[in-house]
Amino acid sequence: MLFEIDPTVSNVVRAVAAREAGLTFVKKLSPDDRMSIYSFGTTVTQDKVWGGKNQAPTAENTINSIYPAGVGGRTAFYRALIQAIQGLGSQNTTKKAIIALTDGVNNEDPLSVNAVLNALPTGGTIPIYIIALGLNINEPGIPEALNNMKKIADSSNGKFFTIKDSAELVAVYDQLSVEVKSDE
C-alpha cells in the first residue's frame, strides 16, 4: 500500500487512494447501514465491530486510523476474507456483502484459495466484491493471484475489479455503494 498504484498511469500512492475512496464510499451510505471493517497485513484485525457507520468508532475514523498507519508488510488476504465471512454469517440482516480491497498476493496462512471457497456459504448469500489495486500481471505470482480472486468473487456471486488509478477506484466504490444498497 506504500507504492504507487501504477507509476505508468499516476503517481498516487495506494494507501492514499484507498483512504480517499473508502471515505467517499462510507459517506454515501445511510446512517442505518451496518458494517464491520477489517485490515490485514501479517495479521488480521477487526478495526470496526459490527454496527452502524456512525457508531463508535465511526467508519470514517476507522478508515483514517488504518491509512497509512496500518499498511505495509505481508498479505493475509484469505484469512481476512474467512474472518469476514464468519463474522458476517452470524449477523441477522437481509443483505450481506463483503467488499475487499487488496494490493498484494496472499502470502500468509491459509495459502490455498480452497480455504476461502470452503468457507463460503452455499447459495451465494454473501457476495464478495474484490478490488485488486495496482497489481502488475507481469510480476511473478500475480496472474495466479488474480485468477484466485476472480474465482472467489465468481463463486460467491460477487464481482472482481482490477484497478490502475485512483479515479477508477472511486468509480468502483461508487458503483458498489449503489449495487449493494439496491439489493437491500
N, C-alpha and C positions, 0 to 999 in steps of 0.2 A: 504493500500500500504506500510505500515511501518512494516509489518510482513514478515516472510519468506514465500516463495511460498508454499513449503511443507517440513516441517522440517524432515520428514522421508526420503526425497529424496535428499534435498540440503539445505544449509543454506543461499542461495541467497535471498536477500530482494526483495519483489515485485517491489518496486519503482525503484530499481537499474536495475532489469531485464527489466522492461517496458521501461526505458530510453534507455538502450543499444539496445534493439530490435527495438524501434522506430527510433533511429538514423540510424541503419543499413538499415531499411526499406526505409526511405526517401532518403538515399544515392543511392539506386537502381533506384529511379525514375528519369525521364529525366527532364531537366530544364523547358520543356514545360508543364509538368504535373501540374495541378492546384488542390488546396485543401484548406480546412479550418481545423483548429484544435480546438477542444473543450476540456475543462477539466471540471470535475464535482465532487462535494462533496455535501455540503449542497446546494450550488448554482451551476449554470451552467455558464461558461464563454467561450466566443469565443476568444481564445487566438491568433489565426491567422485568419484574414479575408480572404475570397476567393481570391486566387491569385496563382502565380507560386511558386514553392518550394523555390526559391531563392529571391523572392520578400520580402522586409522588412515588418515585421520581418521574417527572413528565417525560414523554417520548423525546421532546426537544432537548431537555437537559441530559438525558441518557445518550443521545447521539453526540451531543457536544462533548461529553466526557469520554466517549470511545475514541473519537478522532481528534488529534493524532496520537494521544497517549496509549491507546490500546492496540496499535497496529505494529506490524513487523513480526519477524520470526517465522515459524513454521505454519502449516495449514492443516488444522484438524477439521476439515470441511465435512467429512462423512459423519464424524462424531457429533458435530453441531447439528447436522440435519436429523440424526437419530434422536438427539435430546429434544429438538423442537417438535418432531413427530410425536414423541411420547408425551411431552408437555401439552401439546395442543389436543392430543387424543383424549385427555382427561377433562377438557373443558366442555361445558354444556352450552354450546352455541350452534346455531343453524348453519352458519357459513364459516368454514375453516380454510385457511390457505397459509402457505409459507412462502415468503419472498426471501431468497438467499442471494447475497452478493459476495463473490469471491474474486480475488485476483491471483490465486495460486492453485497449484495442483495439490490434492490431498496427499500428505506425506506423514500423517500420524495415524495410529491405530484407531479404528479398523482401516486396513489398507484396501480391502476388496469392496467394490461397488455393491456387491451382493448383500453386504450388511445393511445398506440403506434400503435396497429393494425389498429385503425380507422384513424390514421394519414398517413398510408402507401398509396402511390398512387396505383391505380389499374394497374394490368398487371405486377407487379414485376419489374418496371422500375428503382427502387432504391434498389438493393440488399444490405442487411445488413449482414456483417460478424462479428459475435460476438465471442470474445475471453474471456472466463471465466478463470481468473488467480488464481489458488490456492484455489478454493472453495471446502471445505470438505463436501461431501454428508452426513456425519454423524451428521452435525450440524443442529439445528432447522432452518427451512425455506429454506435451501439450495436446497433440491430436487425440491421444487415447483419453486424456482427462476430459476434453470437450465432448468426446463420444459418450463417456460415462455420465457426464452432466445431462446431456440430451436424453440418455436412457432413463435417468431418474425423472426428469421432467415429463417425458412421454408416459412412463409407467404410472405416474401419479395424476395424469390428466392436467398437467401444468404446461408451462412453456419455457423455452430456453432462448436466451439472448446473448449475443456476443457484442461487446461494446468497445469502440475505439476512440471515443471522445466524450467530453463532459456533457455536451448538448444532447447527444444520443442517450446518455444515461438518464438525464432529466426527462426526456421524451418517453423512455421505457417506464419510469416511475409514474409519469402522468397517465400512461395507458393502464398500468396496473391499478392505480387509485380508482379509476373508473370501472375496470373489469372486476376487480374483487368486490367492490361495493354493489355492482349491478346484479350480482348473484345473491345478495343478502335477502 
